[in-house]
Amino acid sequence: MVSSEAPNSGPGGDRSGEELFALADAIAAVIGGSVAIEDLDARVLAHSTLPGQRIDELRRQGILGRRVPDQPDAQAERQQRQYRRVLAAPGVVRLPALAEDELPRAAVAIRAGDLPLGTIWAIEDRTPLDAAGERALLDGAGTAALHMLRRRSAAALELHAREQALRAGLDGTAAAQDTAYRLGLPAHTPLVLLGFAPAGTPAEAGTLLVRMGADLGRHFAAVRPAAAVATGPRAVYALLPGDDPESGRRLAAQALAAIARPRTRPMSAAVSRTAADTDELPDLRSEVDDVLRVTTAAAGAPPVAALTDVRAQVLLAHLADELTHRPRLRHPGVEAMLEHDRLQETHYAASVAAWLEAVGNIGEAARNLTVHPNTLKYRLRRAREQFGLDLDDPDDRLSCWLQLRISR
């Protein structure tokens, strides 16, 4: 039997906790099904306790374990998609059951302005959710936000204020002096910026970053109280006053280990150079973003990297951007060769690229391609004749190689 007693509800207990349980009961009285109020880590902060409310086994396990239970991989992915939908939606989301023994749910995000705090999940009764039920969920989300903010400590609210200050400094929307003042940084304090992002470009990146930001905020509050953490659209940033890049590497590796979770995507961290003032924050952010762009996309990239580790890859990424924005800069012969290979299933581009990468060594390039040297010589001659490539000119060689390298 599931206990209906709210935790910390006795004398001297957490009054905000009592009020969340009362709020869950109030919503359940309108909707008819069990209601759970969760934080962003899927911990059950409160649940309804009305007799006769509709409930299923997943909800029972969540109440007993005080968090949403782990699911098998396939079902867990569908569950994560549901959470993403709820956190992104401006209103109530209707969700089907994910398994035969589950019941459909209606859910709403809990927010304080643009700050996500958690979610409310209501099991639907046997009749579809009506306008009164939706209004109860929406009003409940607003009330829950007030109670959850009250439960947050003054230190947590201070962290949020520091996050806003750091975000404005990174965006360049605040004066450097204002950012330094709001972050409590003396003049000429050495600054190192760390960036954290999930590998690849997952569809759930927004939700992952929100959770990473919360986890990293707690982590750095414990190990580096002077640090400031801010969540951006593509990465989470941590500003370390008084540190250098080497200590930044150690702290980044430590943070990755501390926030790692089972069955989650691997994460990458980037470390900036040292800056002497907050007016350099936008440049530090660009540097960190450049590093994360290549390390999160490359298999086998180091989990923690600085620009010095991946400078060549970053340069190629920027050159690729330039060719995308200014296609007239592309070598027409290389474009024609790539198109010919695509349509005719020939191998001219791969042959030219292998020869260039072998610095003109026919034997080495042929071995890398697993073809006879005479075959490679023939392809190179035909590439020169058919596509107008002047491979004897060093500038043309460089231009061809860069375009072929980027195209891969």
N, C-alpha and C positions, 0 to 999 in steps of 0.2 A: 504494500500500500504506500502511495506517495504522501509524504508529510505535507500538510498545508500550512505549517508554521513558517512565518517569514524569519530569515536569519537576522540577528541583531535587533530583534523587536522587543526585547525586554527593557527594563528600566535602564536608562543611560545608553541604550543601543543607538543604531544609526537611524535617525528619524527619516532621512531621505530614502533609506531602504524600505521602511514601513510604507512610505507614501507611494513608492513604485509598486509594491504589492497591491495596495489599495487601488491604484490606477489600473493595473492589470485586471483586477476584479471588475472594475467599472466598465472597461471595454468588453470583457467577456459577457457581462450581463446584457449588453446590447446585441452582441454578435451570436452568442450561444455556444461558441467553441472555446477551447483552452487558449489562453493568450500568454506569450512569453516576451519579455523585454530583454534584449541582448546588447552587449557592447560590441565594438568592432572586431574583437577576437572571438566572437561567438560564445562568450560566457553568458550564462543566463543570470541576469541581475535580479529578476523578479518574475513571478508567474502567477496566473490566476488560480484561485482555490475554491471556486464555486461548486457546490454539489450538483451533480448531474450534467456538468459541462462536457461537451464532446471532446474526446482526447484520443490520441493514438500512441503506439509503442515508442515512436521516435521522440515524441514530446515527453513521455514518461522517463525515458533514458536521459533526456536533456535536463529534466528537473532533478533527477537523482544525482547525476554527475555534475550538475551546475554548469554544463556547457553542452553545445550541440555535439553529439557523438560522431566520431570519425566514420566515414563511409568507404565502401570499396572504391577503387580508383575511378571506374566509369561513372558510378553514381556521384562520387565526390566532385567530379568535373561539372556535372549537371547542377549539383548543389551550389558550386561556386558561381556558375552562370546566373543562378537565381539571385544570389547575394549581389552580384554586379548590377543586375537589372534594378533591384530594389534601391541600392545606393545611388544609382544614376537617375531614377525616376523622380519627378516633382511631386507625385501623389501616390495613391494606393495602387499596388500591383497585385493582380490575381495570378496565382501560381498553381499549376496542376500537381497532383501527387507524383512523387518520383518512384514509388514502389507500390506493390499491390496492397501492403498492409498500412500504407500512409493515407492521410486525408488531405484534400486540397487546402491551400492556405491563402490568406490575404496578408500583405505585408506593406510596411511603410518605413521610410528612413527617418531617423531622428537627427535633426540638425540644429545647430545654433548659428544662424547666419549661413556662411559657407563652410562651417566646420562640422564634418560628420562626427556623430557621437555613437550611433548604434542603430538598431532596428527593432521594430515591433512585429511579431508574427502571430496571427490569429488563425486558428483552425476554423474553417467555415462550418456552420451548422448545416442541417439537411436542406435548408432553403438557401438560395443564392444570396450573397451579400447585397443588401439594399443601401439606399442613400444614407439611412441612419447609421448603418454599420461603417460605411466609409467615413462619415463625419466623425464617428467615435474614434476611429483610427487616426485621422488627421489631427483632431483636437488632442488625442492622447499623445501623439508624437511631440506636439508643441509643449505640453505639460511635462512630458518625460525629459525634454531637453533642459527645462529649468531645474528639475530635480537632479539630473546627472551633472549639470554644471555646478550645482551646490555641493555635490559629492566630490568634485575635483578639488584638490588641495590648492592653496594659494600658490604653491610651487608650480603646480601644473598650469595654472593660469599665467604665471610669469613666463613659463616656457612658451606658451602660445604667443604672448606679447613679443618675446624675443624672436620667435619664428616669423612673425609679421615684419619685424624690423629687418631681419636678415633677408627675407624675400624682397623687400623694397630695395635693399642695398644691392642684391644680386641683379635685380631688374634695372637698376640705375634710375629708379623713380624717386629716390630720396637723396638728399644732399649727403655727402660723405660725413660731414660733421654730425648731422642728425643721426645717421646710422651708428657712428661711434658712440654718441651719447646714449642712445637707446640700448646699446649692447654693453655699455659700461667699459669701453676700451680706451685706455690712455693713448695719447698721441704716440705715433711711431711704434706701436706694438706689432711685432712680427705676426703675420697671419698666414695660415695654410688652410686651403679649402679641400675638403673631401667630397666626392660624389659617389652615390650608390645607385645601381639600377639593375633590374632583372635581365637575364640573358635573353637575346632575341627580341621580338616585338610581340609579346603575348597580348591577346585580346583583353585579358583582365589586368593590363598594366596599371590602369588607374586605381583599381582596388588594391593591387599589390603594393603600389607606392604609398597609399594611405596607411596600410598596415606597417610597411617598412618605416615610414616616418614616425609612427607611434612607437615602434620598437626601438628605433635608433634614438629617439628623444629620451626614452627611459634609460637606455644604455649609457649615453653620454652624460646624462644628468648624474649618473652614479660614478663614472670613471673620470669625467672631465667637466665638472660643474660650470666652468667658464665657457664651455662650448655653446654654440647656438645651432639649432637644427631647423631646416625648412624643407618642405615638400614642394617640388615643382611639377610641371606636367610630364617630364621625362625622367626625373631623377630626384633623389633626396640628397640634400647638401648639409654638411656639417662644417662649421667654421671653427678652427682651433687657434685661439690666441696664444702666442708665446711658443708655439711648436715649430719644428722644422720638417722638411719633407721626409727625412728618415723616421722620425718619431711618428709622423703622419702615416707612413706605411704600416708601422707596427699597430697603431691604433685602428687603422682601417681593417687590417687582417683580424684583429681581435673583435671588432664590431661584426664582421661577416660571420665569424664563428658563433658569436653570442646570439645573433638573431636568426640563425639558420633553423629551418623547420623541416620535419619529414614531409616528403612528397611535394616539395615546392621547387620552383625553378631555381637554378643556380644564380647567384648574384655576382656582379662585378663592382669593384671600387676603383676610383681614380684619385690621384694625389696631385695637387697643384704645386707650382713653385712657391717660394716665400714672397709675400708682398709686405710692404712697409706701411700701407695705409688703406683705409676702407674705400678710397676712391678707385682702387684697383679691383674691387670685387667683381664688377661685370667682366673684366678680362680674365680673372681667375675662373669664373663660371664658364666662359667660352673654352678655356683650356681644358677644364674637367669634362665638359660636354664632348669635346673632340676626342678625348681619350676613351670615354664610355661608348661613343659611337662605334669605334672600331673593336673594342674589346668585347662588347656585348654581342657583336655580330659574328665574331670569329671563333670557330671551334678551337679549343686548346689555348686560348688566350690566357695570360696570367690573371688570377683573380684580383690582384691589386697591381696597378700600373700607373706610371707617370708618363708625361709626354716624351721624356727621353727614351722610354722603352718602346714607344710605338710611333715615333716621329715620321718614319717613312710611310706607314699606313695612313696616318692622318693627312700627310701631304697628298697621297693618292686620292683620298676621299675628297679633299678640296678641289683637286684637279678634275675629278669626276663631276663635281658640282658645276665647275666652270664650263665643262663641255656640254652639260645638260642645259645650262642657261644660255650658252653661246654656241649653238651647233655649227655655226660657220667656221669655228676654229678646228673642227675635226678634219683630219686628212681624208680627202675624198677617195683616195686609192684604198685606204684601210677600210672605209665604209663599204666600198664596192667589193673588196675581197671577202669581208665578213658576210655580205649578202650572197655572194656567189657560193661560199661554203654552205650557207644555210639552204639555198635552193638546190644546188647540185650535189650536196653531200661530199664536197671535196675537203682537203685539209691544208689549204694554203696558209691560213692564219696561224694554225697551230705550228706549222713548219717554220714560218718566219719568226714567231715568238720563241720557239725552242732555239733557233740559231742565234737570235739576239741575246737570249739569256745565257747561252754558252759562249758569249763574247766572240762569235764568229768561228768557233771550233766545230767543224763539220762532223768529225767523229763523235764527239761528246753529244752533240745535238741529235745525231742519228740514233745513238744508243738510247737516249732519253725518249725518243719517239718510237723505238723498236722498228726502224726501217733501215734499208741499205743506204750508205752514204751517197751513192749515185742517185737514189730516189730523192733524197733531200736536195741534192744539187739541182736536179731537174725542177723540183717544185719552186725552189728559190728563183731559178731563171725564169720560169713561167710567171711567177708573182711580179717580178720586175717588168716583164714584157706586157702582161695582161692588165696590170693595175697601176702601172706608172710609178712604182716605188723605187726611189733612188737610195738604195741601201749602202752606197758608198759614201754618201754625205752624212757626217756625224749628226747634224741637226735633224735631218730626215729620219735617221735611225732612231734617235731619241723620241721624236714625235710618234713614230710608228709603234715603238715599244710601249710608250705610255698609254696610247690608245688601246693597244691590244691587251695590256695588263689590266686596264680599267674595265674593258669589256668583259673580262672573266669574273 
